[in-house]
Amino acid sequence: MSRKLITRIGAVLLWIAVWQLLAMFVNNDILLVTPIKAIKALALECCKASFWQTVSLSFLRILMGFTAGFVIAVFFAVLSFRFSFVETVLAPVMTLLKAIPVVSFVVLLLIWWGASFLSVAICFLVVLPNLYVNTLAGLKNTPVSLLEMAKVFRLPFWNCFYYIYRPALKPFLLSGLSISLGMCWKSGVAAEVIGTPAFSIGERLYMSKIYLDTAGVFAWTAVTILLSWMFEKGCMFLMNKWFSFEPRVKAPEDKNGLTDRGSEKGFIRMSHVNKCYGDKKVLTDFSAEYAPGEIHYLTWPSGAGKTTLFRLLCGLEEADSGEVSNMGAASVMFQENRLCEDYSAVRNVEMVLGNACHAREALINLLEAEDIEKTCSQLSGGMKRRVALVRAMEAKSDYLLLDEPFTGMDEKTRERAREYIAANTKGRTVIIATHTF
């Protein structure tokens, strides 16, 4: 038994002892019963068939309210993320739901609706704003850099959802659930106490109060705490399982009529292109042609516009003026690695291929076998750079844009990377922005 567990058990026993001493000091069962009497009352209740019916119906009501709140909150959060006007319309509603006291909702719903489904509605109203706000925050926290990567590599929504949006949602959604799960039980049982629907924990608490049955109050309170704890642990377990689940990736769709790598596509022409950000001019009257089957090096100084040029060529930016003609689809190695850090090197490359075996075979060219199954967060900067290079080289495309591909590599690794690039261009247009040959 671990020391931490022993300490927790000791703390629980200490407070039970304090409870026992207080009950003995008060010496009045109406005001405070001993732990033994509370346990006896709970044991007697457990022997009754009505106990299990009461527990089941209360659990079902709260589960219904929580589930409805969860589903509607996620649905509206996605709508708000997609359409800003929906967020604007819902903002005052969510603010009011969070600000209005629960008891006000209880009284109004009793007038409008009655007691039967009161706890369902209250749980729904408590859960909805918390999960809506947290889910929306998680979606907004999705890294733009990864979304741009997904756009360039034409990743299907399935891959984007599971490997980009889901990790961004995880801390926000788990935090919202942790708060909401406890609150929905407290507010749900409180609503039952006020509405007293038949066969509910709230009704049993209310009747215990009427008959001054303090032991019964303690017994039903213990039931509520236990059910709340089990419900929270169960929901959090399922959510963590979902977040750790790695579904099979789908191959990017061939929407651009991509052919095999020997394609004649890939010719790039830029004519009198201008691009500026505010008052800063990055490209001025720039013209160039890049032919298929060749490796073109850009050795411009830092800040001269190499990254901007790549963003124009892969469709992430538009020129202010001039013409950009790029025949085919791009594959890009960004200046940043833009990897899904929570997943392995194999999974990151597999996302653009749809084939794990092919991804492993490609990665083994630049990484050791024991490193390719590690999550990218465990890899060094140079290793991550090699994963990003393999992903760009192996993706089906007509031209390759490699932005500082040798960053963080020693001379030996750099030579391996150069050989790998030369062996895998296969007729495509290749443009490399680098300070290191």
Buried (B, 14 or more C-beta within 10 A) or exposed (E): EEEEEEEEEEEEEEEEEEBEEEBEEEEEBEEBBBBEBBBBBBEEBEEEEEBEEBBEBBBEBBBBBBBBBBBBBBEBBBBBBEEEEBBEEBEEEBEEBBEEEBEEBBEEBBEEEEBEBBBBBBBBBBBBBBBBBBBBBBBEEBBEEBBBBBEBBBBBEEBBEBBBBBBBBBBBBBBBBBBBBBBBBBBBBBBBBBBBBEBBBBBBBBBBEEEEBBBBBBBBBBBBEEBBEEBBEEBBEEBEEEBEEEEEBBBBEEEBEBEEBEBEBBBBBBBEBBBEEEEEEBBEEBEEEBEBEEBBEBEEEEEBBBBBBBBBBBBBBEBEEBEBEBBBBBBBBBBBBBBBBBBBBBBBBBBBBBBBEBBBEBBEBBBEEEBBBBBBEEBEEBBBBBBBBBBBBBBBBBBBBBBBBBBBBEEEBBEBBBEBBEEBBEBBBBBBBBEEE
